[in-house]
Amino acid sequence: MTRALKTQLRNLAFSGLILHEILDHPLEEETPQARLKEIGMMTILYTMTQAHQKLTLSNIIEVTDLTRSGAKETVDLLVRRGMLTETMGTNSMGRGTARQFEISADILKKISAFES
């Protein structure tokens, strides 16, 4: 199978998995609008990951044009779901700390099952 086709299948598998995880497992007191934002955010974060961009709030804001609180709200829900893992790293200037995120190992493991 060609590399391009494998990439397309992996992207399709990711989209399907994200839809299933978010729509079929709503969080308590979560609105339908919040779930749609989470689906969109995961799609953007996956694309950023594929492009080897760091998943920091600053980078996410730059890509999405969301406010800091808007991006934080959606990202926090994804962390709560276990779809993202959060670590603290240094900021772009190397002096302070910044929240950094990664797509969870559990999600990546589920997607890798489609690559066999």
BATORMI-698933 format. One record per residue (C-alpha): residue number from 0; residue in one letter; x negated, y, z negated. Coordinates in steps of 0.001 Angstrom, whole numbers. Each point is the difference from the previous one (the first is absolute). Example, Ala and Ser with C-alpha at 12.3 -4.5 7.8 and 13.67 -1.06 7.14 Angstrom:
<sites>
+-----+---+---------+---------+---------+
!   k ! r !      px !      py !      pz !
+-----+---+---------+---------+---------+
!   0 ! a !  -12300 !   -4500 !   -7800 !
!   1 ! s !   -1370 !    3440 !     660 !
+-----+---+---------+---------+---------+
</sites>
This chain:
<sites>
+-----+---+---------+---------+---------+
!   k ! r !      px !      py !      pz !
+-----+---+---------+---------+---------+
!   0 ! m !       0 !       0 !       0 !
!   1 ! t !   -1342 !    3428 !     849 !
!   2 ! r !   -1064 !    2419 !   -2719 !
!   3 ! a !    2620 !    2548 !    1142 !
!   4 ! l !    2788 !   -2545 !    -304 !
!   5 ! k !   -1193 !   -1070 !   -3462 !
!   6 ! t !     -14 !    3636 !   -1090 !
!   7 ! q !    3552 !     504 !    1274 !
!   8 ! l !    1194 !   -3156 !   -1765 !
!   9 ! r !   -1671 !    1083 !   -3241 !
!  10 ! n !    1632 !    3446 !     234 !
!  11 ! l !    3392 !   -1583 !     648 !
!  12 ! a !    -488 !   -2395 !   -2925 !
!  13 ! f !    -926 !    2920 !   -2250 !
!  14 ! s !    3118 !    1954 !    1008 !
!  15 ! g !    2263 !   -2979 !    -580 !
!  16 ! l !   -1572 !    -774 !   -3359 !
!  17 ! i !     295 !    3600 !   -1183 !
!  18 ! l !    3653 !     186 !    1051 !
!  19 ! h !     742 !   -3230 !   -1841 !
!  20 ! e !   -1887 !     936 !   -3174 !
!  21 ! i !    1541 !    3462 !    -314 !
!  22 ! l !    3562 !    -517 !    1235 !
!  23 ! d !     575 !   -3402 !   -1595 !
!  24 ! h !   -1522 !     922 !   -3372 !
!  25 ! p !    1268 !    3462 !    -969 !
!  26 ! l !   -1333 !    1529 !   -3195 !
!  27 ! e !    2444 !     971 !   -2707 !
!  28 ! e !    1491 !    3465 !     604 !
!  29 ! e !   -1749 !     259 !    3375 !
!  30 ! t !    1904 !    1770 !    2767 !
!  31 ! p !     290 !   -1237 !    3592 !
!  32 ! q !   -1829 !    3178 !    1053 !
!  33 ! a !   -2923 !    -882 !   -2282 !
!  34 ! r !    -203 !   -3491 !    1562 !
!  35 ! l !    -137 !    1501 !    3497 !
!  36 ! k !   -2790 !    2356 !   -1112 !
!  37 ! e !   -1905 !   -2970 !   -1399 !
!  38 ! i !     295 !   -1899 !    3287 !
!  39 ! g !   -1264 !    3012 !    1923 !
!  40 ! m !   -2802 !     618 !   -2471 !
!  41 ! m !   -1195 !   -3609 !     128 !
!  42 ! t !     -77 !     187 !    3789 !
!  43 ! i !   -2125 !    3145 !    -158 !
!  44 ! l !   -2290 !   -1452 !   -2674 !
!  45 ! y !    -503 !   -3179 !    2017 !
!  46 ! t !    -909 !    2070 !    3071 !
!  47 ! m !   -2414 !    2067 !   -2077 !
!  48 ! t !   -1559 !   -3202 !   -1349 !
!  49 ! q !    -421 !   -1361 !    3524 !
!  50 ! a !   -1775 !    3273 !     907 !
!  51 ! h !   -2308 !    -389 !   -3046 !
!  52 ! q !    1308 !    3152 !   -1684 !
!  53 ! k !     -55 !     200 !   -3790 !
!  54 ! l !    3445 !    -105 !   -1533 !
!  55 ! t !    -131 !    3017 !   -2290 !
!  56 ! l !    2830 !    2393 !    -720 !
!  57 ! s !   -1870 !    2750 !    1848 !
!  58 ! n !    -397 !   -2138 !    3121 !
!  59 ! i !    3605 !   -1176 !    -186 !
!  60 ! i !    1214 !    3592 !    -298 !
!  61 ! e !   -2154 !    1027 !    2947 !
!  62 ! v !    1493 !   -2736 !    2208 !
!  63 ! t !    3636 !     311 !   -1117 !
!  64 ! d !     328 !    3741 !    -720 !
!  65 ! l !    1880 !    -943 !   -3179 !
!  66 ! t !    -374 !    2051 !   -3127 !
!  67 ! r !   -2283 !   -1457 !   -2669 !
!  68 ! s !    2994 !    -873 !   -2193 !
!  69 ! g !    1857 !   -1545 !    2960 !
!  70 ! a !   -2930 !   -2227 !     913 !
!  71 ! k !    -671 !    -879 !   -3643 !
!  72 ! e !    3628 !    -990 !    -604 !
!  73 ! t !      57 !   -2484 !    2881 !
!  74 ! v !   -3489 !   -1364 !    -649 !
!  75 ! d !     826 !    -497 !   -3688 !
!  76 ! l !    3021 !   -2112 !     963 !
!  77 ! l !   -2210 !   -2155 !    2221 !
!  78 ! v !   -2496 !    -440 !   -2846 !
!  79 ! r !    2870 !    -936 !   -2308 !
!  80 ! r !    1150 !   -2610 !    2534 !
!  81 ! g !   -3512 !   -1456 !     130 !
!  82 ! m !    -377 !     775 !    3697 !
!  83 ! l !   -2867 !    2408 !    -687 !
!  84 ! t !   -2774 !    -193 !   -2541 !
!  85 ! e !   -1346 !    3178 !   -1532 !
!  86 ! t !   -3540 !     772 !   -1101 !
!  87 ! m !   -1747 !    3165 !   -1034 !
!  88 ! g !   -2896 !    1122 !    2162 !
!  89 ! t !   -1927 !    3187 !     548 !
!  90 ! n !    1608 !    2830 !    1899 !
!  91 ! s !   -1276 !    1184 !    3371 !
!  92 ! m !   -2413 !    2414 !   -1673 !
!  93 ! g !   -1395 !   -2782 !   -2173 !
!  94 ! r !     588 !    1861 !   -3252 !
!  95 ! g !    3461 !    -911 !   -1245 !
!  96 ! t !    2226 !   -3020 !     189 !
!  97 ! a !    2629 !    -838 !    2572 !
!  98 ! r !    2636 !   -2675 !     179 !
!  99 ! q !    -823 !   -2531 !    2700 !
! 100 ! f !    2317 !   -2686 !    1271 !
! 101 ! e !    -257 !   -3273 !    1866 !
! 102 ! i !    2626 !   -2267 !    1442 !
! 103 ! s !     307 !   -2767 !   -2570 !
! 104 ! a !   -1835 !   -3280 !     468 !
! 105 ! d !    3340 !   -1808 !    -313 !
! 106 ! i !    1446 !    1830 !    3023 !
! 107 ! l !   -3167 !    -583 !    2049 !
! 108 ! k !      19 !   -3682 !    -946 !
! 109 ! k !    3605 !    -362 !    1173 !
! 110 ! i !    -876 !    1634 !    3322 !
! 111 ! s !   -3065 !   -2168 !     499 !
! 112 ! a !    2275 !   -3032 !      64 !
! 113 ! f !    1211 !    1209 !    3401 !
! 114 ! e !   -3519 !     -35 !    1466 !
! 115 ! s !    -471 !   -3763 !      31 !
+-----+---+---------+---------+---------+
</sites>
